[in-house]
Amino acid sequence: MAVPKPLFKDKNVAVAVGVALFLGGSFCLYDAWERRGGKTPLVARWATWW
């Protein structure tokens, strides 16, 4: 079985994109629960620390 090529050629670009997507996703989860007056579920609290 062939090993697939990496999505990004540069490791630093891959890390930057990963961090940006994580922060964006965390903000969306925060918006979904905390900004609407609900409590964040225990499973998602680690991603919405603010």
C-alpha positions as a Markdown table, in Angstrom:
| # | Residue | x | y | z |
|---|---|---|---|---|
| 1 | Met | 0.0 | 0.0 | 0.0 |
| 2 | Ala | 1.4 | 3.4 | -1.0 |
| 3 | Val | 1.9 | 6.1 | 1.6 |
| 4 | Pro | -0.2 | 9.2 | 0.7 |
| 5 | Lys | 1.6 | 12.5 | 0.1 |
| 6 | Pro | 1.3 | 15.1 | 2.9 |
| 7 | Leu | -1.3 | 17.8 | 2.5 |
| 8 | Phe | 1.2 | 20.6 | 3.2 |
| 9 | Lys | 4.8 | 20.5 | 2.1 |
| 10 | Asp | 6.1 | 22.7 | 4.9 |
| 11 | Lys | 5.7 | 21.4 | 8.5 |
| 12 | Asn | 5.3 | 25.0 | 9.9 |
| 13 | Val | 2.4 | 25.7 | 7.5 |
| 14 | Ala | 0.7 | 22.5 | 8.6 |
| 15 | Val | 1.1 | 23.5 | 12.3 |
| 16 | Ala | -0.2 | 27.0 | 11.6 |
| 17 | Val | -3.2 | 25.7 | 9.8 |
| 18 | Gly | -4.0 | 23.2 | 12.5 |
| 19 | Val | -3.8 | 25.9 | 15.3 |
| 20 | Ala | -6.0 | 28.2 | 13.3 |
| 21 | Leu | -8.6 | 25.5 | 12.7 |
| 22 | Phe | -8.5 | 24.5 | 16.3 |
| 23 | Leu | -9.1 | 28.1 | 17.5 |
| 24 | Gly | -11.8 | 28.6 | 14.9 |
| 25 | Gly | -13.6 | 25.4 | 16.0 |
| 26 | Ser | -13.2 | 26.4 | 19.7 |
| 27 | Phe | -14.8 | 29.7 | 19.0 |
| 28 | Cys | -17.7 | 28.1 | 17.2 |
| 29 | Leu | -18.3 | 25.7 | 20.1 |
| 30 | Tyr | -18.2 | 28.6 | 22.6 |
| 31 | Asp | -20.7 | 30.5 | 20.4 |
| 32 | Ala | -23.0 | 27.4 | 20.2 |
| 33 | Trp | -23.3 | 27.1 | 24.0 |
| 34 | Glu | -22.0 | 29.9 | 26.2 |
| 35 | Arg | -23.1 | 32.8 | 24.1 |
| 36 | Arg | -26.6 | 31.4 | 23.9 |
| 37 | Gly | -27.0 | 31.0 | 27.7 |
| 38 | Gly | -26.4 | 27.3 | 28.0 |
| 39 | Lys | -23.7 | 25.4 | 29.8 |
| 40 | Thr | -21.0 | 23.8 | 27.7 |
| 41 | Pro | -21.2 | 20.0 | 27.9 |
| 42 | Leu | -18.4 | 18.3 | 29.9 |
| 43 | Val | -17.0 | 16.6 | 26.8 |
| 44 | Ala | -16.4 | 20.0 | 25.0 |
| 45 | Arg | -15.1 | 22.1 | 28.0 |
| 46 | Trp | -11.5 | 21.4 | 27.2 |
| 47 | Ala | -11.9 | 23.1 | 23.8 |
| 48 | Thr | -13.7 | 26.2 | 25.1 |
| 49 | Trp | -11.5 | 27.4 | 27.9 |
| 50 | Trp | -12.4 | 31.1 | 27.8 |
